[in-house]
Amino acid sequence: MAEGVHVNGRRKGLVQYFNQEGGYGFITPYGDQDTVYVRAEDIETEDKVLSEGQQVTFALELGEGRFEARHVRP
């Protein structure tokens, strides 16, 4: 996974897809082509929803066999 853009240990990226009903989606970190899985419970807003094309920052953590976005903020 590429280094991407870091801000205080966080990464920046764009939301590629978010399923509101399912509560999950995918973020593409800047400087990388691999998407990162995100769950609604890891979004740090009251409504727990993201929009496609939205810029976000997040902490990248290794989840169950894949990288996942945690502590996601618009």
DOFI-266328 format. One record per residue (C-alpha): residue number from 0; residue in one letter; x, y, z. Coordinates in pm, 1 decimal, always signed. Layout:
n_res_px_py_pz
NUM_A_X_Y_Z
...
***
This chain:
n_res_px_py_pz
0_M_+0.0_+0.0_+0.0
1_A_+139.2_+339.4_-99.8
2_E_+229.8_+608.1_+147.4
3_G_-44.9_+849.9_+37.9
4_V_-97.1_+1184.0_+208.2
5_H_-66.8_+1191.5_+585.0
6_V_-190.5_+1457.7_+826.9
7_N_-87.9_+1402.8_+1189.7
8_G_-75.4_+1024.1_+1135.6
9_R_-403.8_+1029.7_+945.5
10_R_-457.5_+970.6_+574.8
11_K_-666.8_+1166.6_+327.3
12_G_-882.9_+1008.9_+61.7
13_L_-1205.2_+1016.3_-138.2
14_V_-1518.0_+812.4_-76.9
15_Q_-1566.9_+586.8_-380.7
16_Y_-1885.6_+416.7_-266.2
17_F_-2110.1_+414.9_+39.8
18_N_-2417.0_+195.6_+96.2
19_Q_-2636.1_+373.5_+352.8
20_E_-2866.6_+75.8_+407.5
21_G_-2579.0_-169.1_+452.4
22_G_-2368.6_+75.6_+654.2
23_Y_-2042.9_+20.4_+465.5
24_G_-1837.5_+160.0_+180.9
25_F_-1494.8_+212.2_+29.6
26_I_-1242.4_+496.0_+40.4
27_T_-951.6_+544.6_-201.3
28_P_-655.3_+702.4_-20.7
29_Y_-474.5_+978.2_-212.7
30_G_-170.9_+837.8_-390.4
31_D_-310.3_+483.8_-390.2
32_Q_-536.0_+281.2_-619.1
33_D_-639.3_+21.2_-361.7
34_T_-966.3_+92.8_-184.3
35_V_-1005.7_+70.0_+190.9
36_Y_-1318.3_-71.9_+357.5
37_V_-1515.6_+155.9_+593.2
38_R_-1805.8_+74.5_+827.0
39_A_-2067.4_+326.9_+939.2
40_E_-1969.0_+276.6_+1304.2
41_D_-1619.5_+411.5_+1225.3
42_I_-1753.8_+742.7_+1088.9
43_E_-1716.5_+1024.7_+1342.4
44_T_-2029.0_+1220.7_+1250.5
45_E_-2371.5_+1207.5_+1408.2
46_D_-2548.3_+1066.1_+1099.4
47_K_-2277.8_+799.4_+1022.2
48_V_-2313.8_+856.5_+645.5
49_L_-2064.8_+938.8_+368.5
50_S_-2123.9_+1061.6_+13.1
51_E_-1947.7_+941.0_-300.1
52_G_-1671.5_+1185.0_-395.7
53_Q_-1649.8_+1326.4_-42.3
54_Q_-1299.6_+1402.4_+91.3
55_V_-1228.2_+1242.4_+428.7
56_T_-942.3_+1180.1_+670.1
57_F_-901.3_+850.7_+852.4
58_A_-671.0_+621.2_+1044.7
59_L_-563.2_+314.3_+848.4
60_E_-572.6_-10.8_+1046.9
61_L_-536.5_-375.6_+955.0
62_G_-870.8_-544.8_+1015.5
63_E_-973.9_-901.3_+943.3
64_G_-733.6_-973.1_+656.3
65_R_-767.0_-628.4_+498.0
66_F_-694.8_-264.4_+564.2
67_E_-987.9_-67.1_+705.0
68_A_-1056.2_+301.7_+759.6
69_R_-1119.0_+390.1_+1123.5
70_H_-1198.3_+722.9_+1294.5
71_V_-1328.3_+863.4_+963.5
72_R_-1391.1_+1239.4_+953.6
73_P_-1525.0_+1453.5_+667.9
***
